[in-house]
Amino acid sequence: MSSFNGLLGVSPVAKGYQFAVWAPNAKAVAVTGTFNGWNDNGTALNATDGGVWYGCIDNAENGQEYKFIITTRQDERLVKNDPRARRLTNSVGNSVIYDDDFPWEHSPFKAPPIHERVIYEMHIGTFNKPKDGHGTFATAIEKLPELKKLGINMIELMPVNEFAGDISWGYNPAYPYAVEEAYGGPDGLKEFIDAAHGLGMGVVLDVVYNHLGPSDLDIWQFDGWQENDKGGIYFYNDYRSATPWGDTRPDYGRQEVRDYLTDNALMWVNEFHADGLRMDMVPYMRSVSGADNGEDDIPEAYDLIRTINQQVHQAHPDKMTIAEDLHSHEYITNPVEEGGCGYTSQWAADFVHPIRDALTKTEGSHVDLSTVASSVTNVISNNPFARVVYTESHDEVANGQARLVEEVAPGNVDDNYYARQKGILAGVLVLTSVGVPMLFQGQDFKESGWFDDSHDIDWERKERFDEYAQAFATLVALRTNSNGNSAALTGGTAEIIHQDDEHKVLGFKRTNGLDDKAVYVFINLSGSDTEQYRLNNIPPDAQCLFGWQDGLTTDSVSLNDNMIHMTPYSAFIFSGS
């Protein structure tokens, strides 16, 4: 038998395929599948000193199914899927030999620079759901032109790794290396990314390394070994295994497990041409409880995080890595060489919570403008793009919460004045504040209720609430400077120039450090209507780029001695020297 080529999983060789699996406590390992008629004994594999079992099958072919047969030290027979399988028939089915030979049409691709990015978070299963069944990569591709029209240039996909069942948020990864077959499998994902690239949109993939499973988890006690009735070789087998999602935290201190996760991250950017990764709930990697008090930190997790970020960025400097950490620590996005974790950006808890709080208060008089001002202008890690700012995400519109407009007017979103005004105000704040802005699917056409993985977003609302949808498109165009008149919004500086705590009116100035005209943003966070309201610190040559009053957009607002009509929860954006 030929020597081991160093690659785990299935890899093509001169004749057939090599099968290799890490099972250090096994007494024997064999592989069975289509190529040997699913022989009960399988084809025996050879052992290496590192606990890897390998062998070549000359007649194995692309697309054939297979499994490993593991004999434990107790002579128990375990039939297991390949932990590194690139494709499975389903989460309780068989592994499938998969060749990476996709015919990319739009490669190489370079995503827009970070200061111009607008992210759109998407759930494949509900983004464009057919009447029967669930959404797929193919159905999602059909709606990509709508995102192009909106001005989106970066898509963030909720997890698409193989999970239990056909319907899920995706945060229950059964097989991290395989793409959910019900969505279209690995080729379906590549088709989606290629189509997005063809429209000028990058794709960030959401990955889950804080836990695995917990259901349909074939790597649980993979080779028969375990301690304390825990998960075995891939997991901590003591108190560190505990997570809110089960006792399935990977063993970040074990090199083989570190390689398993690091190689997975690199697979997405190398083989699938993803433009970045978003890591789910990083606090539960960094500590056992996620409490962030330093009492139960997992030091080796920090090292793993740095390794992943370094390797991704060294291979692809333009790719972004995003942390869902939610503690706003600068060390999360500080460079590795400065002792940080090395993420490009992190989800900004210091933005979403105070802004949603301000917009969902029934009485504007209760709004703390200073908190809003800080949310708008805050910079961490000396990098204005180290924050991803948003008012809606999959977490913020579920788990006991709802869409922002639903929180404002429960059960009456469609006709409610305040829901309409505040929904656009949320868009203004997201798309004009310091940071990388992110929208959640359907936010741009006033999707109501709460997020559910079995209910599609209602695309008919885009036509029904056309003025609302157009307001979002205008705001995205301003944020990306699509019309060449709002470059300051792509900059990294925001200065509070107007703070009226009595009337709850806030104004801030955006600049980019170049000779471009500044952009001035004014928002009314109260339910008061003021016929003649004076805007402070705005230049006399100010030109209106966007106005939102009483459910209507305008760019023809004229200032008379800096006086303007401020309707409840209105917003104005000006450009000026």
ABEGO torsion letter per residue (X at the ends): XBBBAGBBEBBBBABEBBBBBBBAABABBBBBEAAAGGBAAEBBBBBBAAGBBBBBBAABBBGBBBBBBBBBAAGBBBBBBBAABABBABAABBBBBBBBABBBABOBBBBBBAAABBBBBBBAAAABBBABEBBBAAAAAAAAAAAAAAGBABBBBBBABBBBEABBAGABBABAABBBAAAGEAAAAAAAAAAAAAAGBBBBBBBBAABBOABGBAABGAAGBBBGGBAEAABBABAAABBAAEBABBBAABAAAAAAAAAAAAAAAAAAGBAEBBBBGAAAAABAAGAGAGAABBAAAAAAAAAAAAAAAAABAABBBBBBAGAGBAAAABBAAAGBAGBABBBBAAAAAAAAAAAABABAAABBAAAAAAAAABBBGGBAAABBBBABBAAAABGGBBBAAAAABBGAAAABAAAAAAAAAAAAAAAABBEBBBBBBGAAAGBBEBBBAABBBBAAAAAABAAAAAAAAAAAAAAAGAAGAAAAAABABBBBABBBAAAGBBBBBBBAGBABBBBBBBBBABABBBABBBBBGBBAABBBABBBBGGBBBAABBBBGGBBBBBBGBBBBBBBX
